[in-house]
Amino acid sequence: MYRNKIINLTIIASIIFGISFLNSPVFAQKKDVKKAEKLVRDGNEFFNKKDFRSAINKYAEAISLAPNLAIAHYWKGYAHYYLKEWDLSLSELNTASEQGFPADKIFQVRWYVNYQKGNFDAALTDANKVLETNPNEINLLAAIGDIYRGKGDYTNALTT
């Protein structure tokens, strides 16, 4: 009889623990991250169809559920890039960078955004980082020359 009470109490405690876990913020956050990751995949489908505005909306939904989801910020920034919304693009790319998104991916997009905004020093820094991994990228070398020209450094522009 005493043993049955212990078993019943253990079962009741397990049920209460299970219910409280399902209502816990940690479980809710994991659920939100899964939903956000699905929204990023949905956004990528729009992105691949070149429907950048719809993609941005999906990425924004993902970010509202999981603000620290770096991949959502990256793709949102990339979509803004295609729409030539430089300020929004730069903001999202910087956020993705701060949240640990792979730097090499960020540099490949961000240098051009900074170039368009006239942030030539930042553009040059990012472009040179891309060049470290792609030293024979002729188009990038030409772009670096343009960046130097934008800075008024004609000697380096010609050399590049």
N, C-alpha and C positions, 0 to 999 in steps of 0.2 A: 504494500500500500504506500509506504513511504517512498519506495523506488518509483512508483507510477507518478507521484506528485513531482518528483525531481524531473522525470522525463517530460511531463506536461509543462512544467515551468521552463525547461530548456527549449521546448518547441515554441512556446509563447514568446520567449525572449528572442529566439531566432527570427520569428515572424516580425516582431517589432523592429528588430535591427534591420531586417531586409526592407521593410517599408520606409524606415527613416533614411536608409541609404538611397533608395529610389527618389526621395524628395530632397536629397542633399545637394548643395551647390556644385560639388565636384561632379556628381552624376549629370546634373543639368548642363554643366559646362561641356562635358564630353559629348552629350547629345547635341548641343549647339554647334560644336566643332564639326561633328559629322554632317549636320545640316548645311553648315557653311561650306564644307568641302564639296558637297553635292552642288551647291549654288555656284561654286567656282567652276566645276565641270560643265554646268549649264552655260555659264558665261563663256567658257572656252568654245563651246559649240557656236555661239553667236560670233565670237571673235574669228573663228575659222571661216565663217560665212561673210566676214567683213562687215557685220552689223555691230559696229563698235559701241553705239549708244546703248543698245540692248545688253551688250556684254558688260558695259560699265554699270548698268542698273543691277545686274546679277551680282557683280563683284561688290557693289555697295551693300546689297542685302547680306552677303556673306560677312562683310566687315562689321555690319551692325550686330550680327550674332557672335562673331569671334574677332574682336578688334586686333588681336595679335597674330592673325593668320597672315603671315608675310606674303605668301603666294597670291592672296587676293589683292593685296596692295600692289604687288608687282604687275599683275595682269591689268589691273585697273589703270595704273600708270602707263602701261604700254598701250592700252586702248586710247587713253587721252593723247598719247603721242601721235597716233594715227589721225586723230581729229585735230591735230595741231593746237591743242590746248596745253601750252607749254607749262604754265604755272601749276595747273592741276597734275600734269604728268610728273613734274619735278617733285612735287609734294608727296605723291604716292610712291615714287621710286625711292625717295629718301626714307620714307617710313619703312618700306620693305627692307632697305639696307640696314636701318637701325634694328629691325627685328630679326636680322640674321639671314636674309635671303642671299643666295650665292652672289658674291661681289662681281664675278666676271660677267654674269648675266646683266646686272645693274649697269656696269660700265658701258656695255655695248649699246645701251639705249640712252643712258643719261648724258653721255658726252654730247650727243646731237641736240638734246633738249637744251643743255647749257649753252651750246653754240648758238642756237636759235634765239635764246634769251640775251645773248651778248655777254654771258658769263665765261669769257674766254679762258681765264685761268683754270676754272673748274672743268671746262670742256677739255682743255689740254691735259690736265691731270688724268681724267678718265680715259681719254683717247690713248694716252701713253700706256696706261695699264692694259688696255685691250691689245695694243701693239706688242706688249711683252709676250703675250700668248700667241699672237698672229703676226710675226715680224715681217712677213712678205705680203701683207695685205695692202696692195697698191692703192685701193680707194681710200683706205684709212690714212695712208701716208699723204695723199692729196688733201684729205680733210684736215690733217694736222697742219699742213702748209696754209690752208685757208684760215685756220685758227690763229696761227702766227700773224698772218696778214691782218686779221681782225684786231689783233693786239697792236698792230703797227710795227711789229718786229719783222721787217722785210728781209733782213739777212737770213734769219732762220726759216722764213717762208720759202725763200729761194733754195736754200740748202735742202730742205725737206722735199 
